[in-house]
């Protein structure tokens, strides 16, 4: 269980920030291309340069996600993946890697359907360290935050270029672990150009929190990673890596993601 120890996210980020070393947090959808392959991919990502891992809970109507994540989510649902199986998959990855932080990311409905307190308890036992729920605004986060706090799970907010100062302040007040900074407005996906406003947004967020800031939504190359980590503490990479898996359907996805991660770091 997590509850007797300091959260793995806090341990990793305090060390990496002190060393001036940017963190890479890849994202995979649990159940894509199938449950076992996603587990194997997660283990390989952490072995080959991923510092922590985001595990996507598939959802039938992923509003903030672009075509790549939607496609992987739909496939995972076809494969019979639900939140219970996501927790099982996280537990399997944890059994293979005792130190790397694991973060679940998903929309609120599956967690409510499962029972949020039950989820937090089971997630903590499985070795999950953080939770990101994109469709919970800061002003509605308190009950979920308190339950997560009781199980030593970091409740991590999303902030975007459109976030007002008051929304940023409220989100930072509620934040645990790090701030997930959305680099471009709109849906996720690999972008060729990073938002010019990104550095300004990160600077604005830093006025309200001392927590590390990781940038996501659109990171697709080594140059993107190097550029954003000039001013952010790390980056999240998802669509570009999953696009690489999609583009080579006959190739073992474990080999594909391993090669991709080595190319980013």
C-alpha positions as CSV (number, residue, x, y, z in Angstrom):
1,X,0.0,0.0,0.0
2,X,1.0,3.7,-0.5
3,X,-0.4,5.0,2.7
4,X,2.6,4.4,4.9
5,X,5.1,6.0,2.6
6,X,5.7,9.4,1.0
7,X,4.0,9.5,-2.4
8,X,6.3,8.3,-5.3
9,X,5.4,11.3,-7.4
10,X,6.7,13.7,-4.7
11,X,9.9,11.6,-4.2
12,X,10.7,11.6,-8.0
13,X,9.9,15.2,-8.7
14,X,11.7,16.7,-5.6
15,X,14.8,14.7,-6.7
16,X,14.5,15.6,-10.4
17,X,13.9,19.3,-9.7
18,X,16.8,19.5,-7.3
19,X,19.0,17.9,-10.0
20,X,17.7,20.1,-12.8
21,X,16.6,17.0,-14.7
22,X,13.4,17.1,-16.7
23,X,10.8,14.3,-16.2
24,X,9.3,12.4,-19.0
25,X,5.8,11.0,-18.4
26,X,4.5,8.8,-21.2
27,X,0.8,8.0,-21.5
28,X,-0.8,4.7,-22.7
29,X,-4.4,3.6,-22.9
30,X,-5.0,0.5,-20.8
31,X,-6.4,-2.2,-23.0
32,X,-4.8,-1.0,-26.2
33,X,-3.9,-2.9,-28.3
34,X,-5.0,-5.4,-25.6
35,X,-4.7,-5.6,-21.9
36,X,-1.5,-7.7,-21.7
37,X,0.2,-5.7,-24.4
38,X,-0.6,-2.4,-22.6
39,X,0.9,-3.8,-19.4
40,X,4.0,-5.0,-21.3
41,X,4.3,-1.5,-23.0
42,X,4.0,0.2,-19.6
43,X,6.8,-1.9,-18.1
44,X,9.0,-1.3,-21.2
45,X,8.4,2.5,-21.2
46,X,9.6,2.7,-17.6
47,X,12.6,0.5,-18.3
48,X,13.7,2.5,-21.4
49,X,13.5,6.1,-20.1
50,X,10.0,7.0,-18.9
51,X,10.3,8.5,-15.4
52,X,6.6,7.9,-14.6
53,X,3.6,6.6,-16.4
54,X,0.1,7.8,-17.1
55,X,-2.4,5.1,-17.6
56,X,-5.5,6.1,-19.5
57,X,-8.9,4.7,-18.4
58,X,-10.9,4.2,-21.6
59,X,-14.2,6.1,-21.9
60,X,-16.9,6.1,-24.5
61,X,-17.0,9.9,-24.9
62,X,-13.5,11.3,-24.3
63,X,-14.3,15.0,-24.9
64,X,-10.7,16.4,-24.5
65,X,-9.0,13.8,-26.6
66,X,-8.0,13.8,-30.2
67,X,-8.4,11.1,-32.7
68,X,-5.5,9.0,-31.6
69,X,-6.6,8.7,-27.9
70,X,-10.2,8.3,-29.0
71,X,-9.2,5.4,-31.3
72,X,-7.2,3.6,-28.5
73,X,-10.0,4.2,-26.0
74,X,-12.6,2.7,-28.4
75,X,-10.4,-0.3,-29.0
76,X,-9.9,-0.8,-25.3
77,X,-13.6,-0.7,-24.6
78,X,-14.1,-3.3,-27.4
79,X,-11.6,-5.4,-25.5
80,X,-13.8,-5.3,-22.5
81,X,-11.7,-2.9,-20.4
82,X,-13.3,-1.2,-17.4
83,X,-12.0,0.6,-14.4
84,X,-11.6,-2.6,-12.4
85,X,-9.4,-4.1,-15.1
86,X,-7.4,-0.8,-15.3
87,X,-6.6,-1.1,-11.6
88,X,-5.5,-4.7,-12.2
89,X,-3.2,-3.6,-15.0
90,X,-1.7,-0.9,-12.8
91,X,-1.1,-3.5,-10.1
92,X,0.7,-5.7,-12.7
93,X,2.9,-2.8,-13.7
94,X,3.6,-1.9,-10.1
95,X,4.6,-5.5,-9.4
96,X,7.3,-5.2,-12.1
97,X,8.4,-1.7,-11.0
98,X,8.3,-0.7,-7.3
99,X,9.6,2.9,-7.7
100,X,8.2,4.7,-10.7
101,X,5.0,6.7,-10.1
102,X,1.8,5.5,-11.7
103,X,-1.0,7.9,-12.5
104,X,-4.5,7.1,-13.7
105,X,-6.1,9.5,-16.0
106,X,-9.8,9.3,-16.9
107,X,-13.2,11.0,-17.0
108,X,-15.3,11.2,-13.9
109,X,-18.2,8.9,-14.8
110,X,-16.4,5.5,-14.6
111,X,-15.0,6.5,-11.1
112,X,-18.5,7.5,-9.9
113,X,-19.9,4.3,-11.3
114,X,-17.3,2.2,-9.5
115,X,-17.7,4.2,-6.3
116,X,-15.1,6.9,-5.7
117,X,-14.1,5.8,-2.1
118,X,-13.9,2.2,-3.2
119,X,-11.8,3.2,-6.2
120,X,-9.3,5.2,-4.0
121,X,-8.9,2.4,-1.6
122,X,-8.3,-0.2,-4.4
123,X,-6.1,2.2,-6.4
124,X,-3.9,2.8,-3.3
125,X,-3.6,-1.0,-2.7
126,X,-2.6,-1.4,-6.4
127,X,0.2,1.1,-6.0
128,X,-1.3,4.0,-7.9
129,X,0.1,7.4,-6.9
130,X,-1.9,10.0,-8.8
131,X,-5.2,10.7,-10.4
132,X,-6.1,13.2,-13.2
133,X,-9.8,13.7,-14.0
134,X,-10.0,16.3,-16.8
135,X,-13.8,17.0,-16.4
136,X,-13.7,17.9,-12.7
137,X,-13.3,21.7,-12.4
138,X,-11.4,23.2,-9.5
139,X,-14.5,24.4,-7.7
140,X,-15.9,20.8,-7.7
141,X,-12.7,19.0,-6.7
142,X,-12.8,19.2,-2.9
143,X,-14.7,15.9,-2.1
144,X,-12.5,13.9,-4.5
145,X,-9.3,15.6,-3.2
146,X,-10.2,14.7,0.4
147,X,-10.7,11.1,-0.5
148,X,-7.5,10.9,-2.5
149,X,-5.6,12.6,0.3
150,X,-6.8,10.0,2.7
151,X,-5.2,7.3,0.5
152,X,-2.1,9.2,-0.4
153,X,-3.1,9.6,-4.0
154,X,-2.1,12.9,-5.6
155,X,-5.1,14.7,-7.2
156,X,-3.5,16.5,-10.1
157,X,-5.3,19.5,-11.9
158,X,-5.2,20.4,-15.5
159,X,-4.7,24.1,-16.5
160,X,-4.9,25.5,-20.0
161,X,-4.1,28.8,-21.8
162,X,-7.7,29.8,-21.3
163,X,-7.6,29.3,-17.5
164,X,-8.4,32.5,-15.7
165,X,-6.2,33.7,-12.8
166,X,-8.9,32.7,-10.3
167,X,-9.1,29.3,-11.8
168,X,-5.4,28.9,-11.7
169,X,-5.2,30.0,-8.1
170,X,-8.0,27.6,-7.1
171,X,-6.5,24.7,-9.0
172,X,-3.1,25.3,-7.4
173,X,-4.6,25.5,-4.0
174,X,-6.1,22.0,-4.6
175,X,-3.2,20.5,-6.4
176,X,-1.0,17.7,-5.2
177,X,2.1,16.3,-6.9
178,X,2.4,18.6,-9.9
179,X,0.4,20.8,-12.2
180,X,-0.6,19.4,-15.6
181,X,-0.2,22.3,-18.0
182,X,-2.1,21.9,-21.3
183,X,0.1,23.4,-24.0
184,X,-2.5,24.2,-26.5
185,X,-6.2,24.9,-26.3
186,X,-8.5,22.1,-27.5
187,X,-8.2,18.4,-27.9
188,X,-5.0,16.3,-27.4
189,X,-2.8,15.3,-30.2
190,X,0.7,15.6,-31.6
191,X,1.4,19.1,-32.9
192,X,4.2,20.4,-35.2
193,X,4.3,23.8,-33.5
194,X,4.1,24.4,-29.7
195,X,1.9,27.3,-28.4
196,X,3.7,30.6,-28.1
197,X,1.7,31.3,-25.0
198,X,3.0,28.2,-23.2
199,X,5.9,29.8,-21.5
200,X,3.7,32.7,-20.3
201,X,1.2,30.2,-18.9
202,X,3.9,28.3,-17.0
203,X,5.2,31.6,-15.6
204,X,1.7,32.6,-14.5
205,X,1.1,29.3,-12.8
206,X,4.4,29.6,-10.9
207,X,3.1,32.7,-9.2
208,X,0.5,30.5,-7.5
209,X,2.4,27.4,-6.6
210,X,5.8,25.9,-5.9
211,X,4.7,22.5,-7.2
212,X,6.5,21.2,-10.4
213,X,4.8,21.9,-13.7
214,X,4.6,19.3,-16.5
215,X,3.5,20.1,-20.0
216,X,1.3,17.9,-22.1
217,X,-1.1,17.8,-25.1
218,X,1.0,18.0,-28.3
219,X,4.5,16.9,-27.3
220,X,5.7,14.7,-30.2
221,X,9.5,15.0,-30.7
222,X,12.8,15.2,-28.9
223,X,13.0,18.9,-29.8
224,X,9.5,19.5,-28.3
225,X,10.7,17.8,-25.1
226,X,13.9,19.9,-25.0
227,X,12.1,23.1,-25.8
228,X,9.3,22.9,-23.1
229,X,11.7,21.6,-20.4
230,X,13.7,24.8,-20.7
231,X,10.9,26.4,-18.6
232,X,8.8,23.4,-17.4
233,X,9.8,20.6,-15.1
234,X,8.8,17.8,-17.4
235,X,6.6,16.7,-20.2
236,X,3.8,14.2,-20.9
237,X,3.8,12.4,-24.2
238,X,0.9,10.4,-25.5
239,X,-0.6,10.7,-29.0
240,X,2.8,10.7,-30.9
241,X,3.9,7.5,-29.3
242,X,0.5,5.8,-29.8
243,X,0.5,7.1,-33.4
244,X,3.9,5.2,-33.8
245,X,2.2,2.0,-32.5
246,X,-0.8,2.6,-34.9
247,X,1.5,3.1,-37.9
248,X,3.2,-0.3,-37.4
249,X,0.4,-2.7,-36.6
250,X,2.4,-5.8,-37.5
251,X,5.3,-4.8,-35.2
252,X,5.4,-5.7,-31.5
253,X,4.2,-2.5,-29.8
254,X,6.6,-3.1,-26.9
255,X,9.5,-2.7,-29.3
256,X,7.9,0.4,-30.9
257,X,7.3,2.3,-27.6
258,X,10.8,1.3,-26.3
259,X,12.4,2.8,-29.4
260,X,10.2,5.9,-29.3
261,X,11.0,6.7,-25.6
262,X,14.8,6.2,-26.2
263,X,14.4,8.7,-29.1
264,X,12.8,11.4,-26.9
265,X,15.2,11.2,-23.9
